[in-house]
Amino acid sequence: MHINFVPLLLSIVIALFTCLGTPAAAAPVENHDEIYDVIIVGGGIAGLTAAFSLAEYDLLLLEKDQQPGGRAFSGRHHGISYAKGAEYLGNPETPLKEIIAALGLTLRQIPAPADLIAFSGRLYIGDYSKAQLLISRSSRGEYNRFAATVLAAYEKYEEIPDLVFNDAVRRLDSITARQWFAENNFSPIYEEIYNVAFRGLFGANIDEISALSVIPELAFDFEDFESLDEDDDLKEEILDTREGTGMYSFDGGLAEIPLGLARHLGSRLQTGTTVTEVRRKGEIFEVSCLTAADTRIIYHADSVILATPAAITLDIADSVLNLEQRQLLATIDYAPYATIALFSNTPLFNQGFDLAVPDGLLFTDIYDATWVARHYSDNPKYQEKYITMIYAAPQSYKDITLQNLDDETLMKQVLSQLDQVIPDSSKHVKSWEVTRFRFGYPVMTPGSYQRMARLLEIDGDGLFLAGDYLIYPTLEAAAASGQLAADECIDWLDD
């Protein structure tokens, strides 16, 4: 029997289109005729800083999340604000210093003790105790030599774009931190203690990051340090040279900066808007977006600042990047991390701000998320509700185990390891919340500084890059990159 399949196929196709709808019906397009001076893509600290610096121009900032700030954002629990991402910054310099002043924010120095180390079943509290640990596992002479070697290297260090690439700097950028420790013949305790710090700061281990990238972090521990002639000099030396902890935050966490900038920008900041493509149309840029309501919008601008992770920048702006930019951006790897907020009615850890755990665990740091608030406020709620933050980082940026763990499995492992550091603490946890950062840190692999310097040199002809992958993976560096992009954009617009 002969069967005519054509009508049957047509009916199936019609039925499918009826069920699914056409692309045009699912995503109407709004084409805006207005041409902005600049469109900024990405509402992290880099993009927000660029917008702050470009306030006199006609601008639009587009951010995919509902809350701007990138890694600097906060949550609330029983009326208590706590940092979900970045916890603190150093003493702010321009442009963050100017932003904080302009927004009228109250900067809080984190009270001592800010740093603690859990090692071999004992807590080492503060700089003095950390120095005692290093000296006890090496010697006073080696401790002096370590400090002198770090500070000598730091004298040659400047942030991009001011770094001078002489032979010594190039070599530090070309070798790993492990190689630097080995070449200087430091005792294993220095590698062990600082590897945990590197994983927490960079999302990568001592074998993966460049020696140059760790120099400013090591130097922070030895600011104004002078050689110890006697063992008894140790406590006096450390107490006399460190005025406060040198670490800062706000009552509501670092999110006060992006939230303040969001209020400052008003309607020029548009959240819940995902940029899908940036392309050129003649001398004008077209920026295609998708809103949370599935509306497609096309905006136009004379210039564009891309303040997004390198991988996102490549994805949305491939056609407007030149070949060298694409090649350099493709070499940037990112390390993921996760934060876990533990809520309890009794403190799990309240002996200081940041506890570095032994190397090899799933997490690197335990933070008392209400440490700052309790010091500066007498509100009784800080004695009734406690929030402990866990920072989970991979053993290697190439390790995807952390990404593949579901929240329940992650929590089971975290609580088990938490009990190893603070016995029986997990039984006091009432609830928890996991926050994941896919593009947590741009990994500072060997050669990163030369790559960053070159990326900032390339003329984008109205297209400018911003983000911590261009200077250093910190909040302060991200802000500085936003300022640099804004300055270049102003020169271009005014030319």
C-alpha positions in Angstrom: 0.0 0.0 0.0 1.4 3.4 -1.0 1.3 6.2 1.7 1.8 9.8 0.9 4.1 11.2 3.7 4.1 14.8 2.5 0.8 15.9 4.3 1.9 14.1 7.4 5.3 15.8 7.5 3.7 19.2 6.9 1.3 18.7 9.8 4.2 17.8 12.1 6.1 20.9 11.1 3.1 23.1 11.6 2.5 21.5 15.0 6.0 22.1 16.1 5.9 25.8 15.1 2.6 26.2 16.9 4.1 24.7 20.1 7.4 26.5 20.0 6.5 29.7 18.4 8.7 31.7 16.0 12.0 33.3 17.2 10.5 36.7 16.5 7.5 36.0 18.7 9.6 34.7 21.5 12.1 37.6 21.5 10.8 40.9 20.2 13.6 43.3 19.2 13.8 46.9 20.3 16.2 49.0 18.2 17.1 52.2 20.1 18.1 55.1 17.8 19.9 57.1 20.5 23.7 57.0 20.1 25.5 57.0 23.5 29.0 58.4 24.0 29.9 55.1 25.6 28.3 51.8 26.5 30.0 49.9 29.4 29.5 46.2 29.5 29.9 44.6 32.9 28.8 46.1 36.3 31.7 44.8 38.4 34.1 47.2 40.1 36.0 47.8 36.9 32.9 48.8 34.9 31.4 50.8 37.8 34.7 52.7 38.2 34.8 53.5 34.5 31.2 54.8 34.6 32.0 56.9 37.7 35.0 58.5 35.8 32.8 59.1 32.7 30.0 60.6 34.6 30.0 63.8 32.4 29.4 61.8 29.3 26.2 60.2 27.9 26.7 56.6 29.0 24.9 53.4 29.6 26.2 50.5 31.8 24.8 47.1 31.2 25.0 44.3 33.8 23.6 40.8 33.5 22.9 40.3 37.3 20.3 42.0 39.3 22.9 43.3 41.8 26.0 45.0 40.5 29.5 44.4 42.0 30.8 41.2 40.5 32.7 39.5 43.4 31.9 42.4 45.7 28.4 41.7 46.8 26.6 40.9 50.0 23.7 38.9 51.3 21.5 39.4 54.4 20.5 37.1 57.2 18.2 38.2 60.0 19.0 41.8 59.1 22.8 41.2 59.1 24.8 42.0 56.0 27.6 39.6 55.1 30.1 39.5 52.2 29.4 36.6 49.8 32.4 37.3 47.7 35.5 39.5 48.3 35.9 40.1 52.1 38.3 43.1 52.3 40.7 45.4 50.6 44.0 47.1 51.4 44.3 50.8 52.3 42.4 52.3 49.3 44.2 54.4 46.8 43.0 56.3 43.8 40.5 55.7 42.3 38.8 53.8 45.1 39.8 56.4 47.6 38.1 59.1 45.6 35.0 57.0 45.0 34.6 56.2 48.8 34.9 59.9 49.6 32.5 61.0 46.9 29.9 58.4 48.0 30.3 59.3 51.7 31.0 55.8 52.8 32.5 55.0 56.2 35.6 52.9 55.8 36.3 50.5 58.6 39.8 49.1 59.4 39.4 45.5 60.3 40.3 45.1 64.0 43.2 42.8 65.1 43.7 40.0 65.1 43.0 39.9 61.4 45.1 36.9 60.4 45.3 33.5 62.1 46.8 30.2 61.0 45.7 26.7 61.9 48.8 24.5 61.8 49.5 21.1 63.4 46.5 21.3 65.7 47.4 24.8 67.0 46.2 28.3 66.3 48.8 31.0 65.5 47.1 34.3 66.1 48.4 37.5 64.5 51.6 38.6 62.8 53.8 37.9 65.8 52.5 34.4 66.2 52.9 33.7 62.4 56.5 34.9 62.6 57.1 32.7 65.6 55.8 29.7 63.6 58.1 30.4 60.6 61.1 31.0 62.8 60.5 27.8 64.8 60.4 25.7 61.6 63.5 27.5 60.1 65.6 30.0 62.0 65.7 33.7 62.9 68.4 34.2 60.3 66.4 32.6 57.6 63.3 34.6 58.6 65.5 37.8 58.2 66.8 36.5 54.8 63.3 35.7 53.6 62.1 39.2 54.5 65.1 40.9 52.9 64.7 38.8 49.7 61.0 39.7 49.4 61.6 43.4 50.0 64.5 43.6 47.6 62.2 42.1 44.9 59.4 44.4 45.9 61.6 47.5 45.3 61.5 46.7 41.6 57.8 46.0 41.5 55.1 48.4 40.2 51.6 47.7 39.1 50.8 47.5 35.4 51.1 49.8 33.4 54.0 51.4 35.4 56.1 48.2 35.7 59.5 48.5 34.1 60.4 45.2 32.4 64.1 44.9 33.2 65.9 41.6 33.2 65.2 40.9 36.9 61.5 41.6 36.5 61.2 39.6 33.3 62.8 36.6 35.0 60.4 36.8 38.0 57.5 36.9 35.5 58.9 33.9 33.7 59.3 31.4 36.6 56.9 30.0 39.0 56.6 30.9 42.7 57.8 27.4 43.6 61.0 27.9 41.5 61.6 31.2 43.3 61.3 29.6 46.7 63.6 26.7 45.6 66.2 29.0 44.0 66.4 31.0 47.3 66.7 27.7 49.3 63.9 28.6 51.7 62.7 26.0 54.2 59.6 24.0 53.2 57.5 25.7 55.9 57.5 28.9 53.9 56.1 27.1 50.8 53.5 25.3 52.9 52.2 28.3 54.7 52.1 30.6 51.7 50.7 28.0 49.3 47.4 28.2 51.2 47.5 31.9 50.9 48.2 31.7 47.1 45.3 29.3 46.6 43.0 31.7 48.5 44.3 34.8 46.7 44.8 33.5 43.2 42.8 30.2 42.9 46.0 28.5 41.9 48.9 26.9 43.6 52.6 27.7 44.0 53.5 25.6 40.9 51.1 27.5 38.7 51.5 31.2 39.4 54.5 33.5 38.5 57.0 34.5 41.1 56.4 38.1 40.3 52.7 37.8 41.1 53.3 36.7 44.7 55.9 39.5 45.6 53.3 42.2 46.5 51.4 39.7 48.7 54.6 38.5 50.5 55.8 42.1 50.9 52.6 43.1 52.8 53.7 40.8 55.7 57.0 42.7 55.9 56.1 46.3 55.5 58.8 48.5 57.2 60.5 45.4 58.5 64.0 45.6 59.9 66.3 42.7 60.6 65.9 41.0 63.9 69.2 41.0 65.9 67.8 39.1 68.9 64.9 36.7 69.4 63.5 39.1 71.9 63.3 41.8 69.2 60.6 39.9 67.3 57.5 41.1 69.2 58.7 44.7 69.5 59.6 44.8 65.8 56.3 43.5 64.6 54.2 45.6 67.0 56.1 48.8 66.2 56.0 48.6 62.4 52.4 47.7 61.8 49.9 50.5 62.5 46.7 48.5 62.5 45.9 45.6 60.3 46.1 47.4 56.9 42.9 45.6 55.9 39.6 47.4 55.4 35.9 46.9 54.8 32.5 48.5 55.5 29.7 47.9 57.9 27.7 46.3 55.1 30.8 44.6 53.5 32.5 45.6 50.3 29.2 45.6 48.5 28.7 49.2 49.9 31.0 50.4 47.1 29.0 48.9 44.1 25.7 49.7 45.7 26.7 53.2 46.3 27.9 53.6 42.7 24.6 52.1 41.5 22.7 54.8 43.4 25.1 57.4 42.0 24.5 56.2 38.4 20.8 55.9 38.7 19.0 55.0 35.4 22.3 54.9 33.6 22.9 51.5 35.1 20.7 48.8 33.7 20.8 45.5 35.5 19.3 42.1 34.4 20.6 42.7 30.9 22.9 40.2 29.2 24.9 41.5 26.3 25.0 38.9 23.6 27.1 40.6 20.9 29.1 43.7 20.2 29.7 44.6 16.6 30.5 47.6 14.4 28.1 49.2 12.0 30.2 51.8 10.1 31.8 54.0 12.8 29.1 53.1 15.4 29.0 50.2 17.8 25.9 48.0 18.0 25.4 46.3 21.3 22.8 43.5 21.3 21.2 42.5 24.6 18.7 40.1 26.1 16.7 41.3 29.2 15.3 39.1 32.0 11.9 39.5 30.2 13.4 37.9 27.1 13.3 41.2 25.2 16.0 41.7 22.7 17.4 45.3 22.6 20.0 46.9 20.3 21.8 49.9 21.6 24.3 52.2 19.8 27.4 54.0 21.0 30.4 55.9 19.7 32.6 53.8 22.0 32.4 50.6 24.1 34.2 49.5 27.3 34.2 45.8 27.9 34.6 45.2 31.7 33.9 41.5 31.5 36.0 38.4 32.1 38.3 37.6 29.2 36.3 34.5 28.1 33.1 36.6 28.0 34.8 39.4 26.1 36.0 36.9 23.5 32.5 35.4 23.2 30.5 38.6 22.8 33.1 40.8 20.9 34.9 38.4 18.6 34.2 40.5 15.5 35.4 43.8 16.9 38.6 42.5 18.6 41.8 42.5 16.5 43.8 39.3 16.0 46.4 40.0 18.6 43.7 40.9 21.2 41.9 37.6 20.5 45.2 35.6 20.8 46.2 37.2 24.1 42.7 36.9 25.6 42.6 33.2 24.7 45.6 32.5 26.8 43.9 33.7 30.0 42.7 30.9 32.3 40.3 31.4 35.2 40.1 29.7 38.5 36.6 29.1 40.0 35.8 29.3 43.7 32.8 29.0 46.0 31.8 30.7 49.2 29.7 29.0 51.8 27.9 31.0 54.4 27.2 29.0 57.6 24.5 30.4 59.9 24.4 29.5 63.6 23.2 30.8 66.9 26.6 30.3 68.6 30.0 31.3 67.1 31.8 28.7 65.1 34.9 30.8 64.9 35.3 34.2 66.6 38.9 34.6 67.6 39.8 36.8 64.7 38.8 37.8 61.2 40.5 35.3 58.9 41.7 31.8 59.7 44.0 30.2 57.2 43.5 26.4 57.3 46.1 23.7 56.7 47.1 23.1 53.1 45.3 20.3 51.2 41.7 20.9 52.4 38.8 21.8 50.1 38.8 25.3 51.5 41.6 27.8 52.3 40.0 30.3 54.8 37.4 30.6 57.5 36.1 34.1 58.0 34.1 35.5 60.9 31.6 37.5 58.7 30.4 39.6 61.6 33.9 40.4 63.0 33.9 44.0 61.8 30.3 44.7 62.7 30.6 43.4 66.2 33.7 45.6 66.8 32.0 48.9 65.6 28.4 48.3 66.7 26.8 47.4 70.0 23.7 46.1 68.4 22.7 42.9 70.3 21.8 41.1 67.1 25.6 40.5 66.5 25.6 38.5 69.8 22.6 36.4 68.8 23.2 35.4 65.2 26.6 34.3 63.8 27.7 34.0 60.2 30.9 32.1 59.2 32.2 32.2 55.7 34.1 29.4 54.1 36.2 30.0 51.0 36.5 26.9 48.8 39.3 27.0 46.2 40.6 24.2 44.0 44.0 22.6 44.6 44.8 23.6 41.1 43.1 26.0 38.7 43.0 23.0 36.3 41.0 20.9 38.8 37.3 21.0 38.0 36.3 18.9 41.0 34.9 21.9 42.8 32.8 22.9 39.8 31.3 19.4 39.5 30.3 19.0 43.1 26.6 19.7 43.8 25.8 21.8 46.8 24.8 19.0 49.0 28.0 17.0 48.3 30.1 20.2 48.7 28.5 20.9 52.0 29.1 17.4 53.3 32.8 17.6 52.6 33.2 21.2 53.9 31.5 20.4 57.2 33.6 17.2 57.7 36.8 19.1 57.1 35.6 22.0 59.2 35.4 19.7 62.2 39.1 18.8 61.6 40.0 22.4 62.0 37.4 23.4 64.7 36.2 20.2 66.4 32.5 19.7 66.6 31.7 23.0 65.0 29.4 21.5 62.3 26.8 20.5 64.8 26.0 24.1 65.5 25.3 25.0 61.9 21.6 25.7 61.4 21.5 26.5 57.7 23.9 27.4 54.9 24.1 29.1 51.5 26.5 28.3 48.6 27.6 31.0 46.1 29.7 30.0 43.1 32.1 32.1 41.0 32.9 30.5 37.7 35.3 33.3 36.7 36.7 33.8 40.2 40.3 34.8 39.4 42.3 35.3 36.2 45.3 33.0 36.9 48.6 34.8 37.1 50.6 32.1 35.2 54.2 32.8 34.2 54.3 35.6 31.5 51.1 37.2 32.8 52.6 40.6 33.3 54.0 40.9 29.8 50.6 39.8 28.4 48.8 42.4 30.6 51.1 45.2 29.5 50.7 44.3 25.9 46.9 44.2 26.1 46.8 47.7 27.6 49.1 49.0 24.8 46.9 47.8 21.9 44.7 50.5 20.4 41.1 49.4 20.2 39.9 52.3 18.0 36.9 53.1 20.3 36.9 49.7 22.0 38.5 49.5 25.4 39.1 46.6 27.8 38.8 46.7 31.6 39.0 44.1 34.4 41.3 42.5 36.9 42.9 40.4 34.2 44.6 43.5 32.9 46.5 44.5 36.1 46.1 42.1 39.1 43.3 39.9 40.5 42.2 42.2 43.3 39.4 44.7 43.8 41.8 47.6 43.9 43.4 46.6 40.6 40.0 46.1 38.9 39.1 49.6 39.9 42.4 50.9 38.5 41.7 49.1 35.2 38.3 50.8 35.0 40.0 54.2 35.6 42.6 53.5 32.8 39.9 52.4 30.4 37.8 55.6 31.2 40.9 57.8 30.7 41.6 56.2 27.3 38.0 56.5 26.3 37.9 60.2 27.3 41.0 60.9 25.1 39.3 59.1 22.2 36.0 60.8 22.5 37.5 64.3 22.9 40.0 63.8 20.0 
